[in-house]
Amino acid sequence: MNAGELVDRSFVAASTAVDREWAWGGSRGAGVRVCVIDSGVTPDHPEIGPLEGSYAVERVEQDAAGDGRPSYRIVPDDEGDAAGHGTACAAIIRRIAPDVSLTSVRILGPRLAGDGNALLAALRWAVAERFHVVNLSLSSRKGDFKASLHDIADEAYFNRVAIVASAHNSPVRSYPWVFPSVISVGSHEIADAERIEVSPQPPVEFFAAGVGIEVPWVGGGRSILSGNSFATPHVTGFVARILGKHPHLPVSEVKHVLAALSDNLTDTSGPPRAPTPVIPVIPVTASGVPAPSSVSTPSAPSAPSAEGAGHDEPGV
């Protein structure tokens, strides 16, 4: 299954009565708490606004159990964004769901590399704090972390914490996006921020806009980026809208709603649903003046990974 292919409604266990008005009509994500686990978020960025909290994962040299292994803890963070990636993701979430409450947990360094144990610590904390949605525009290719990530993803699922996770941009096995308890996201090439597509062939479950996305970057600049990393926060925003209107929906039902809203659904006897009109987002500076239109494309990869296995990567 590739982005853009039509899917017969018989593949989707969702009612045709579920439409966008029912799903999120009038909702801007108010009351929904979103945790962005990434490279950090630039505080008070004009496209993001104030954060509910900003944290980092800190390594403690001696494990509390006294077994000699390092442990990790969540601490307040005032360093902001180490690479620009987290700020870009947070800005996309804010565009889709302007009234969500955003919290940042920094685990990636300037080179978008991190320690897989830090990823585990951040996810455990986010689930314990009962965030409604966790945006995870990264993954780990280390098999050593598979079982722990699977357990955390299941705990999140059963406690109505929706983990929205990027599929890896390359055809490799990575985690946790392959687990059925998370909402896994790939990217389509259509320039429509409101378009979502469903796949009947997991592990990728949904496709969202992820090609040529204009985002804020470090140093006050702007960039045009592509990758599943930037499709994922679109879906995070959609989930926040749904939960803003239907706060009691479990993750399983949120998936059904997303599937029912998908723009690539078709009936054997009819054409696919018409594309949703796009309302352009005009970036503004702190003074409210439209930002310069010039953009740049950085060399940073669009789908970072937290792959350190028991050791720290540079910048973490």
ZIDAZI-V926177 format. One record per backbone hydrogen bond with DSSP energy under -1.0 kcal/mol. NH is the residue of the N-H (numbers start at 1). CO is the residue of the C=O. E is the energy in kcal/mol with one decimal. If there is no record, write none. Layout:
nh:NH co:CO e:E
nh:NH co:CO e:E
This chain:
nh:5 co:2 e:-1.9
nh:7 co:264 e:-2.2
nh:9 co:266 e:-1.6
nh:11 co:8 e:-2.2
nh:12 co:9 e:-1.8
nh:14 co:12 e:-1.7
nh:18 co:15 e:-1.4
nh:23 co:19 e:-2.9
nh:24 co:20 e:-2.6
nh:25 co:21 e:-1.5
nh:27 co:24 e:-2.7
nh:32 co:29 e:-1.9
nh:34 co:101 e:-3.2
nh:35 co:133 e:-2.6
nh:36 co:103 e:-3.3
nh:37 co:135 e:-1.9
nh:38 co:105 e:-2.1
nh:45 co:42 e:-1.2
nh:48 co:45 e:-2.2
nh:49 co:45 e:-3.8
nh:52 co:102 e:-3.4
nh:55 co:104 e:-2.9
nh:56 co:75 e:-2.6
nh:57 co:106 e:-1.7
nh:58 co:73 e:-3.4
nh:60 co:71 e:-3.8
nh:66 co:63 e:-2.0
nh:71 co:60 e:-2.0
nh:73 co:58 e:-2.5
nh:75 co:56 e:-2.7
nh:77 co:54 e:-2.7
nh:82 co:39 e:-3.0
nh:88 co:84 e:-2.1
nh:89 co:85 e:-2.1
nh:90 co:86 e:-2.6
nh:91 co:87 e:-2.3
nh:92 co:88 e:-1.7
nh:93 co:89 e:-2.1
nh:94 co:90 e:-2.3
nh:95 co:91 e:-1.8
nh:96 co:92 e:-1.9
nh:97 co:93 e:-3.0
nh:99 co:28 e:-2.5
nh:100 co:97 e:-1.6
nh:101 co:32 e:-2.8
nh:103 co:34 e:-2.3
nh:104 co:53 e:-2.3
nh:105 co:36 e:-2.5
nh:106 co:55 e:-2.9
nh:107 co:38 e:-3.3
nh:108 co:38 e:-1.9
nh:109 co:113 e:-2.2
nh:112 co:109 e:-2.3
nh:116 co:308 e:-2.2
nh:119 co:115 e:-1.5
nh:120 co:116 e:-2.0
nh:121 co:117 e:-2.2
nh:122 co:118 e:-2.6
nh:123 co:119 e:-2.5
nh:124 co:120 e:-2.6
nh:125 co:121 e:-2.2
nh:126 co:122 e:-2.5
nh:127 co:123 e:-2.4
nh:128 co:124 e:-2.5
nh:129 co:125 e:-2.3
nh:130 co:127 e:-1.2
nh:131 co:126 e:-1.8
nh:132 co:33 e:-1.1
nh:133 co:33 e:-1.9
nh:134 co:162 e:-2.8
nh:135 co:35 e:-2.9
nh:136 co:164 e:-2.8
nh:140 co:175 e:-3.0
nh:145 co:142 e:-1.6
nh:146 co:143 e:-1.2
nh:149 co:145 e:-2.8
nh:150 co:146 e:-2.6
nh:151 co:147 e:-2.2
nh:152 co:148 e:-2.3
nh:153 co:149 e:-2.6
nh:154 co:150 e:-2.2
nh:155 co:151 e:-2.3
nh:156 co:152 e:-2.6
nh:157 co:153 e:-2.4
nh:158 co:154 e:-2.5
nh:160 co:157 e:-1.3
nh:161 co:156 e:-2.9
nh:162 co:132 e:-2.5
nh:164 co:134 e:-3.0
nh:165 co:183 e:-2.3
nh:166 co:136 e:-2.3
nh:167 co:185 e:-2.9
nh:172 co:170 e:-2.6
nh:175 co:140 e:-2.6
nh:179 co:176 e:-2.1
nh:182 co:179 e:-1.6
nh:183 co:163 e:-3.1
nh:185 co:165 e:-2.1
nh:186 co:206 e:-2.8
nh:188 co:208 e:-2.3
nh:192 co:190 e:-2.3
nh:195 co:192 e:-1.5
nh:197 co:207 e:-2.6
nh:199 co:205 e:-2.6
nh:206 co:184 e:-1.7
nh:207 co:197 e:-2.6
nh:208 co:186 e:-1.8
nh:210 co:188 e:-1.5
nh:213 co:225 e:-3.1
nh:215 co:223 e:-2.9
nh:217 co:221 e:-2.8
nh:221 co:218 e:-1.0
nh:223 co:215 e:-2.7
nh:224 co:296 e:-1.2
nh:225 co:213 e:-2.6
nh:227 co:210 e:-3.2
nh:230 co:227 e:-1.4
nh:232 co:228 e:-2.1
nh:235 co:231 e:-1.4
nh:236 co:232 e:-2.4
nh:237 co:233 e:-2.1
nh:238 co:234 e:-1.9
nh:239 co:235 e:-2.8
nh:240 co:236 e:-2.3
nh:241 co:237 e:-2.2
nh:242 co:238 e:-2.4
nh:243 co:239 e:-2.7
nh:244 co:240 e:-1.9
nh:245 co:241 e:-1.2
nh:246 co:242 e:-3.0
nh:249 co:246 e:-1.7
nh:254 co:250 e:-2.0
nh:255 co:251 e:-2.2
nh:256 co:252 e:-1.4
nh:257 co:253 e:-2.4
nh:258 co:254 e:-2.6
nh:259 co:255 e:-2.3
nh:260 co:256 e:-2.4
nh:261 co:257 e:-1.6
nh:262 co:259 e:-1.1
nh:263 co:196 e:-3.2
nh:266 co:7 e:-2.2
nh:270 co:267 e:-1.3
nh:273 co:265 e:-1.1
nh:285 co:289 e:-2.5
nh:288 co:285 e:-1.9
nh:291 co:283 e:-1.9
nh:296 co:222 e:-1.7
nh:305 co:112 e:-1.0
nh:306 co:139 e:-2.1
nh:308 co:114 e:-2.4
nh:316 co:313 e:-1.9
